[in-house]
Amino acid sequence: MENQVKVQEKTSMKTAVFYSFGEVGSQLSWAMINSYLTIFYTDAVGLTATAVSLIMLIARVWDAINDPMMGMIADRTNTRWGKFRPYLMFAPPFLAVFNVLTFTVFPVTGMAKVLLCLVCYIGAGMSYTAVCITYGAIVNRIARDSQVRMNYTSARAVGSSVTQFVIGAVAMPLILYFSGSDMPQARGYFITAIICSVAMLPFFWLCAYNCKETVVVETPQQSGPKRSILQSLKLMSKNKMLLITVFCVFIGAASTMGRMSLLSYYAIYVVGSAAVIAPLFSAMNIFNFIGCLLLPMATKIFGKRNWLIILNVVQIVAFVLMFLVPANNMVFLIAVSCIIGITNSAANVCTGMLSDCIEYGDWKYGIREEGLTYAYMSFGVKLATAVTGSVGVLLIAATGFVPNAEQAEATKMGINAVVNLLPAALVFISMIPLFFYKLNKKTMDKIVAELDARNAAKAE
């Protein structure tokens, strides 16, 4: 009877919609930072490429400590609201405040300016960690079946793509409007950040209110002494499927987010117009929405791993084509951006794989740390964002880039290579370990059935 109930588990459309709201809030928060913070630092704040690189590096060193701590704290949280929901209720206001401060130009100079930017960026990162780790982990508490979790993850992906589309379409026009100029100014970034930060709050709260933690799974460590963070990390490092997934998340995020953070340089200085940013982002985000809608069907037909490989191959081809075709061919650029948009849905396949890795780790190694597992992914994504933001801005500077000026042809070619060829190489690297990933639908059904039998035996 236990197995029959598991097989008959259905996807709740209401839960799917409200779960996707959490991703809407996340994107309203982080899309501005991911897409515009680097160029805001160099062009509006006036930081050097070295200073930007240093800020990203220090922030990620702190994340290496903070993210596992947050994951462990979440795993050990027990309240009347549940394990993860309280963080979706109470952390978003802090995230909103730090988002606005991150896009603030303070009336200071020199090292004080760098330090203030660093503090605000770290504050935004810590607040985002508290929200995104618990938001990701809660999916294993609202669904038991692997495909149902993938369906909720697909709903999350749809929320992400819709929000990215809206932000991609309106963020730069808003920035330019509030800047009062045809070039982005500090005031435009600041006001747009306020709008996004205020708008995200109700989405997080609606997600928290409606996504009840109905799945109760006894964790192996409940019957023994509590593990330290280092002990849990050591055990989790044995989970090869988790390591493969996190590697793919890290390298894939480095490609996608790095490119998104530098695409404004490509539009402004290679294509030659800041107004082109909105159409490029809009094309990618519209078709990312389509890609996300395809996820439940595609992952069911091909399996998560195989569909991820297909998307990666198509994305590599698209990046290379965008590098080769002249930037003045707008029709072609928009068309290729549409293809890239579909392939950007690959990130959400990794999220679905991560949920399976949690069950696999519980089954094979006796460790079930949902919060700490998603801390792995959170750290991987933020590390990828920082590394690409840090290395990317240095590579842009190495091309001979001069802010707010016409660029030499060699510089334009260099920017084009950094924005398109480098991501193609990263996607290829991320794809290699996938051929060693062994979790599929049949395997996951067996794992969940055995875990349910174990828990039923303990209950008796």
N, C-alpha and C positions, 0 to 999 in steps of 0.2 A: 504493500500500500504506500509506503514511503517513497519508493521509486516511481510509482504511478503518479503520485501527486507532483513529483518533480518534473516528470515528462510533460504533464498537462499544464505546467505554469504558463500563463499568458502575459503578454505585454499590455500594460495598462496605458492607454493613450493619455489619460489625465496625468499619471505619474511621469510619462515621457515628456509632456509639454512643460510641466513645472520643473522637472529636472533640467531641461534645456535652458530654463531661465537663469540657472546658476552660471552657465557658460556665457549667456548674454552679459551678465554682470562682469564676469572675468574679462571678456573682450573689451567692454567699455572702459575697463581699468587699464588693461595691459597693451591694447592695440596702439594707443597713443605713444606709450613708452617704446614699444617695439619698432614702430614705424617712423617716429619723428624725433626721438630723444637725441640720437647721435647728431643729426643735422641741427637740432636746437642748441646743443652744446657748442658746436663749432661756429655756427652762423649767428645765433642770437646771443648766447652767453659770451662767446669769444674765447672759449677754451682751446688750447692747442690739442693736436692729435695725441700727443704724449700724455697730457693731463686726462683726456677722456679715457685713454687706455688704462691709466693708473686707477681711475675711479672704478672701472669695470673689474679690474683685477682684484682690488681690495674687497669690493662687494661680494665677489664670488668666493674669495677665501673665507669670508664670514659665513656665506651660505653653506659652505662645507661643514660648518659647525651647527648653524642654526636649523637647517632643513631636517637633519636626522633627529635633532632635539624636539622639533615641532611634531614630527611624525610619531615619536615615542610618547610625547605628552598626549597626543590625540588618541593613541591606542590605549592609554591608561585612563582616559576620561570616562566617567560614568555619571550621568546626570538624569534627571527626570525627562529631559528632552532627547536623550540618547547619547551616543558617543561622539558623533561628528556634527550634528545639527547645531549645537550651541555656537560653534565657531562661524557658521554661516549667518547666525543672528547678530553676533556682537563684534566681529572683526571688520566688516565692511566700512563702518564710519571712519576707522583709523586709516584704512586703505584710501578712502576718498581724500582725507586731509593730506596724506603724503603724496598722492598723485598730483594734487594742485601745487604743493610746495616744490615738487620735482620740476615743474614747468614754470617756476618763478625765477626771475632775474633779480637777485639781491643787490643792493647798492654798495657792494664791496669789491675789492680788487685783489689781485695776487693770490697768494695761498689761501686766504680766507674764502675767496670765491670757490676754489677747488674743494675745500673742506665742507662748505655748506652744501654744495652739489652732492658730495659723497654722502653726507649724513641723510639728506633727503632721499637719495636713491636707495640707500640701505634701508631706510624706514619704509619706503614703498615696497621693497623686496620682501621684508619681514612680514608686513601686513598681507601681502599677496600670498606668501607661503602659508600663513594661517588659514587663509580662505581656500586656496586651490588644492592643498593636500587633503583637507577634509572633504571638499566637494568631490574630488576624484574618488576617495576611499568610500564614500557613502553608497556608491553604486553596488558594492558587494553586500550592503545591508538592506537594499531595497529590492534585490533580485537574486535568485539562486541559480537559475539556468544560464548556461554560458551564452546561448543565442539571445535570450531575453536581455541579459546585460549588454550584449552587443547592440541590441535594438535601442536601449536607453542611451548607450554611447553614441549611436547614430543620431538620436534626437539631440543630444548634446552638440554633435557636429553640425547639425542643421542650425541650431541656435548660434553657434560660432560663425558659420558662414553668412547667415543673415546679418548679424551684427557687424562682421567685417565688411560686408557690402555697404551697409549704411555708413560706417565710419570712413571706408575708402571713398565713398561718393561725396560725403559732406564735410569731412574733417578739414581737408585742405581748402575748399571754398570758404569754410567758416574761418579758418586761420587767416586767409587772405582778406576776408571781409572785415574782421576785427582788427587786422593789421592796417587797414586803410591803404593798401599798397598792392602792386602786382607781384611783390616778393614777400615771403613770410617774415613777420616781425615778432618780437618777444610778446607784445600785447595780445596778438592773435593766438599764439600758442597757449598763453595763460588762460584766456577766457574760454577757449575750446576745452581745455583740461577741466575747468570748473563745470562746464555743461556735461561732459562725459561722467565726471565723478558723482555729480548729483543724480544723474539718470540711472546709474548702476545700482543704487541702494535698494529700491523696491524690488528689483529682480532677484537679488540675493535673498531678501526676506520672504518673498513668495516661494522660492525654492525651498528654503528652510521650513516654512510652515507646512508645506504640502508633501514633502518627501520624508515620510515616516520610516524609521529604521525597524522594519517588520521582520527581517531575517535575523535569526539568532543562531550563531554557530559557536559552540564552545571551543575556545582556543586552547591548544595543547598546554600553554604555559599557565593556564588557570589552576591546574592541578599540582603545580610545582612552584619552586621559588621564582620570583620575578627576575628576568634577565636585565643586564645593563644594556645600554645602547651598543657598546662595542661587541658584546656577546651576540646580540641580535644581528648586527651587521655581519659578523663573522659567519653566523649560520646562513644568513640570506645570500652570502657570497657563494655558497655551494649550489644555489639554484641557478643552473646554467641557462634555463629558459628565461629567467628574470634578467640575467646579465645580457643575454642576446637582445632582449626587448629594450632594455635601458640604453644599450649601445646604439640601437637603431633610433631610439628617441633622441639621444644626444646628437648624433651626426645628422639625422634628418632635420632636427630643429636648427642646427647650425646652418644647414643649407637654406631652409625656408625662411627662418626669422632673420638670418644674416642678410639674405637677399632683400627681404622686405624693408629692413632698416637702411639699406643702401640704395633702394630703388629710386628714392627722391633725388639722389645725386645723378643717377642715370637720366631721369626725366628732365631735370633742370639744366644739366650741363652737357649731356650728350644729345638728347632729343631737342633740347633748347627751350623748354617751356614748363613752368611750374603748373600750368593749367592741364598738362597731359597726365599729371599724377592721378587725378580723380578718375579719368577713363580707364587707365591701366589697372588701378586698384578695383574699380567697379567690375571690369571684365573678369578679373580673377575671382572676385568674391561671388558674382552671380553664378559662375560655373563651379565654384567650390560648393555652393549650395546644391547644385545638381549632383556633383560627386558625392556629397553627403547623403542625399536622398537615395543614391544607388547602393550605399553601404550594406543595408540589411540583406538585400537580394544578392549582391555580389559576393559578400562574405559567406552567405549560405551556400551559394553555388560553387565558388572556387575555394572557400576556406580563407581565414584571415591572412595567413602567411602568403599564400599564392596571389591573392588580390593585391597585397602590398607590393609584391615583386613586380606585378604587371604595371601598377601605377608608377613605380620607380623607373622602370625602363622607359615608359612614355615621357616622364618628366625630364630625363636625361636628354632625350632627343629634342624636346621642346627648348631646353636651355641652349643647346648647341645651335639650333636654328636661329634663335633670337640673337645670338652673338654674331652669326654670319650675315644676317640680312641687314642692310643699311637702316639706321635709326629713323630716317625720314619716311619710311614706308609704314604709315600709321595703320593702314588696314591690316597689314601682315602682323604688326606688333600687337594689335588688339586680338586678332585671331589666335596667335600663339599664347597670349595671356589667358585666353579662355581655356585652352588645353591645360596650361599650367594650373589654372584654378581647379579643374577637375582633379588633377594629380595631388594638389595640396590636401585633399581629403585623406591622404595616406596617414597623416598624423593621428587621426582618430581611430584608424585600424590598430595602431600601436597601443592606444588606450584600452581598446577591447582585449588585446593580447595580455596587457598587464593584469587585468582582472583574472584571466585564466592562470597567470603565473602565481597569483596569491593562492588559488585552490591547489595548484601543483605543489607549491612550497609546503602547504599544510599537509598534503597527502604523503609526500616523499620525505620531507625533512622535519616535520612536526613543528613548523613555525608559521604562524598566521598573524602577520603584523600589517594590517591594511594601511594604517597611517604611515608607517615607516616605509612601506613599499612605494606609496605615492610620493613620499618625500624623495626617494630615489629619482622618480621621474621629474618632480618639481626641480630638484637640484640640477638634473641633466638639462632640462629646458632652459633654466636661468643661466647655467654655466655656458650653454651653447649661445644664448643671447649675448652674454658678456664677452665670450671669446670672439665671436664674430663681430660684435660691436667694437671691441678693442682692436683685434687684428684687422678688421675691415677698414676702420678709419685710418689705421697706419698704412694699409695697402693703398687706400685712396690718396693719402698724402704722398706716398712713394711714387705715384704716377706723375707728380708735379702739380697736383691740384692746388688752386688758389681760390679761397672762398669769395663769392660775390664778384666773379670776374669771368671773362671769356677764356675758355680753356684751349690749349694747343691740341692739335690733332692727335699727337702721341698720347696726351693725357686722356682724351676722350676714348681712345682705343683701350687704354689701361683700365679706365672706369668700366667700360663695357665688359672686359675680361673678368674683373673682380665681381661684377654683378651677375654675370651669366655663366662663364666657364668654371669658376671656382665652385659654385653650387652644384654644377653637373658632376664634378669630380667627387664632391662630398656625398651626393646621393649614391653614386656607384659604390663608394666605400661602405656606406650604411647597408647596402643590399647584400653584401657578401655573407655575413653571419646568418642571414635568414635561411640559408640552405641547411643549417644545422638545427633549426627550430622544429620541434617534434609535436607540439600540442595541436590537435585537431578536434573536430566535433566528437568523433567516436571516443577518443582518449579522454576528453573532458567529461563525457557522460559517465564513463567508468569511474573516473576520479571522484566526481560528485556523489555518485551512488555509494562508493565505499566510505566516503567521509560521512554521509548521512547514516550509514549503517554503524559506523564507529560511535557517532554521537548518540544514536538510539540505544546502543549497548551500554554506554556510560550512564544514560538517563535511567535505565532499568536497574 
